Amino acid sequence: AGMRDLVYSPRLVLNSSVVVYGRPETPEIMAEVPTSDLPEPDRSREFYRSSKLDQERRIPETGLDDFIIARTAQHTGPGRIPNVVEDDIAHQIVKIWQGKTDQVGVRNKMAEVDMLYVQDTALAYLTLARSGKRAEIYQICSGEPRNVEFVAKLLLQIAGLAPENYPIVSTGSERLTYCRFSAQKLRALGWKPKHSLETALATFWEDFRIKHFNSRADSAYRSAA
């Protein structure tokens, strides 16, 4: 057979999110739920969740038979976008250095998050592109949720501060919320995280330091560095 006999068959790996489930109210570990069985979001305020659910529902419009839905939990590391939980905590650590606060405020310190190092997330997508089963749903997550208070204390420690000296306080409603997802199907393909949460947050913090300390004339930032 020559090159003209080869047929190119693209594979779509859709970058969806575990946010399509909403906020689980029970501690049970959640396996993959078919798109058709997902609850309808509140479209007046859950814009990101609505967009991800709509993407999953519109896959048939692509005409592709070979597709995979990858529902990703949170990932962190260099280049993390602003206004996520670790970015907000990092800015408050700078305020501690500047003497402007002696605590870290988060919306809900009891809320669980599942964080992966961004390189592990990228490797998961590569694994799915190569070995995933067509028309299947996979969850990209560590399977080891931590609450926001744990994340804040770990970042304080990475930044060289003693966590016990800086209380973590909830600025909103404080209640236990869950983020427990199974990556068993993905792990069965040979993938597993290679980096710890501490490594992920340390690389995020170093990137944050470089961007903020090198781009600001504020002497307090520079002296803190």
Disulfide bonds with the S-S distance in Angstrom:
none
